[in-house]
Amino acid sequence: MKDTLLKEKPLFQSTLGDLVEVLKEELGFASESGNDEKDNIFPSGGKHYVRGMKELAKALHCSISTAQRIKSSGVIDAAISQNGKVVVIDVERALDILRVSNKKWGRK
């Protein structure tokens, strides 16, 4: 009953709560718990690839120049696939490699 009333109500008469309820039910925009995974870099499971130095720097939480230095050093070569200028990095594998790596990054 309430669902049909919301759909028939003119948009200018509806409240924000009505709009959120319709979006949640019909289109599945909001999560049920209300906990959107904003801070998580990789919200879903599975392989995670990034393309380019800017995205790698964001995934590693470092600057672009530090990400370029890490890539150029050859430490994470096993996680990198490069064809010309296009660089694709498996982030989970790169993080695992860096976790066990002995090299310290950043300024001394």
RODO-2510 file (C-alpha; in nm, 4 decimals, decimal comma):
residues 108
     n   res          X          Y          Z
     1     m     0,0000     0,0000     0,0000
     2     k     0,2700     0,2455     0,1033
     3     d     0,4837     0,1470    -0,1970
     4     t     0,2087     0,2359    -0,4458
     5     l     0,1412     0,5651    -0,2675
     6     l     0,5074     0,6628    -0,3011
     7     k     0,5120     0,5829    -0,6710
     8     e     0,1975     0,7825    -0,7414
     9     k     0,3024     1,0846    -0,5320
    10     p     0,4372     1,3814    -0,7333
    11     l     0,8104     1,4311    -0,6926
    12     f     0,7813     1,7839    -0,5553
    13     q     0,5581     1,6570    -0,2730
    14     s     0,7810     1,3689    -0,1697
    15     t     1,0361     1,3944     0,1057
    16     l     1,3982     1,2887     0,1016
    17     g     1,3066     0,9827     0,3077
    18     d     1,0531     0,8793     0,0434
    19     l     1,3152     0,9128    -0,2284
    20     v     1,5732     0,7110    -0,0334
    21     e     1,3164     0,4391     0,0357
    22     v     1,2198     0,4097    -0,3307
    23     l     1,5835     0,4030    -0,4439
    24     k     1,6660     0,1381    -0,1860
    25     e     1,3729    -0,0867    -0,2765
    26     e     1,3529    -0,0446    -0,6512
    27     l     1,7059     0,0224    -0,7662
    28     g     1,9168    -0,1141    -0,4799
    29     f     2,1298     0,2007    -0,4408
    30     a     2,1770     0,2037    -0,0638
    31     s     2,3045    -0,0940     0,1307
    32     e     2,0779    -0,2490     0,3910
    33     s     2,3158    -0,1836     0,6793
    34     g     2,3697     0,1743     0,5696
    35     n     2,7423     0,1076     0,5771
    36     d     2,8744     0,2024     0,2357
    37     e     3,2326     0,0932     0,1903
    38     k     3,3772     0,4373     0,1147
    39     d     3,7115     0,4015     0,2909
    40     n     3,7856     0,0547     0,1585
    41     i     3,9918     0,0697    -0,1584
    42     f     3,8694    -0,2697    -0,2772
    43     p     3,5112    -0,3199    -0,1539
    44     s     3,4417    -0,6476    -0,3341
    45     g     3,6345    -0,9724    -0,3367
    46     g     3,8433    -1,1061    -0,6228
    47     k     4,1407    -0,9803    -0,8209
    48     h     4,2141    -0,6110    -0,8085
    49     y     4,3992    -0,4450    -1,0899
    50     v     4,4919    -0,0819    -1,1325
    51     r     4,6069     0,0916    -1,4459
    52     g     4,8704     0,3595    -1,4310
    53     m     5,0931     0,5222    -1,1740
    54     k     4,8233     0,7481    -1,0320
    55     e     4,5998     0,4541    -0,9382
    56     l     4,8975     0,2547    -0,8063
    57     a     4,9960     0,5485    -0,5854
    58     k     4,6403     0,5676    -0,4531
    59     a     4,6348     0,1934    -0,3810
    60     l     4,9723     0,2057    -0,2046
    61     h     4,8859     0,5290    -0,0179
    62     c     5,1977     0,7061    -0,1406
    63     s     5,2928     0,9770    -0,3858
    64     i     5,3110     0,9192    -0,7595
    65     s     5,6879     0,9650    -0,7580
    66     t     5,7283     0,7011    -0,4843
    67     a     5,5049     0,4599    -0,6777
    68     q     5,7181     0,5227    -0,9881
    69     r     6,0347     0,4613    -0,7852
    70     i     5,8953     0,1313    -0,6518
    71     k     5,7969     0,0213    -1,0033
    72     s     6,1309     0,1219    -1,1540
    73     s     6,3292    -0,0607    -0,8858
    74     g     6,1991    -0,3937    -1,0130
    75     v     6,0728    -0,5146    -0,6760
    76     i     5,7134    -0,5610    -0,7932
    77     d     5,7915    -0,6796    -1,1480
    78     a     5,6018    -1,0044    -1,0842
    79     a     5,2815    -0,8048    -1,0290
    80     i     5,3236    -0,5749    -1,3317
    81     s     5,2073    -0,6295    -1,6861
    82     q     5,3154    -0,3565    -1,9254
    83     n     5,2491    -0,3120    -2,2956
    84     g     5,3986     0,0116    -2,4245
    85     k     5,2750     0,2930    -2,2043
    86     v     4,9876     0,0938    -2,0546
    87     v     5,0777    -0,0439    -1,7117
    88     v     4,8447    -0,2907    -1,5356
    89     i     4,9307    -0,3899    -1,1782
    90     d     4,7834    -0,6671    -0,9636
    91     v     4,7619    -0,4696    -0,6403
    92     e     4,7162    -0,7604    -0,3998
    93     r     5,0220    -0,9352    -0,5382
    94     a     5,2247    -0,6120    -0,5300
    95     l     5,1274    -0,5506    -0,1678
    96     d     5,2273    -0,9063    -0,0753
    97     i     5,5651    -0,8595    -0,2453
    98     l     5,6231    -0,5262    -0,0717
    99     r     5,5213    -0,6750     0,2624
   100     v     5,8061    -0,9281     0,2508
   101     s     6,0509    -0,6970     0,0741
   102     n     6,3503    -0,5772     0,2721
   103     k     6,3742    -0,2409     0,0997
   104     k     6,2522     0,0693     0,2827
   105     w     6,0751     0,3341     0,0742
   106     g     6,0648     0,7062     0,1199
   107     r     6,3147     0,9633     0,2347
   108     k     6,5981     0,8830     0,4714
***
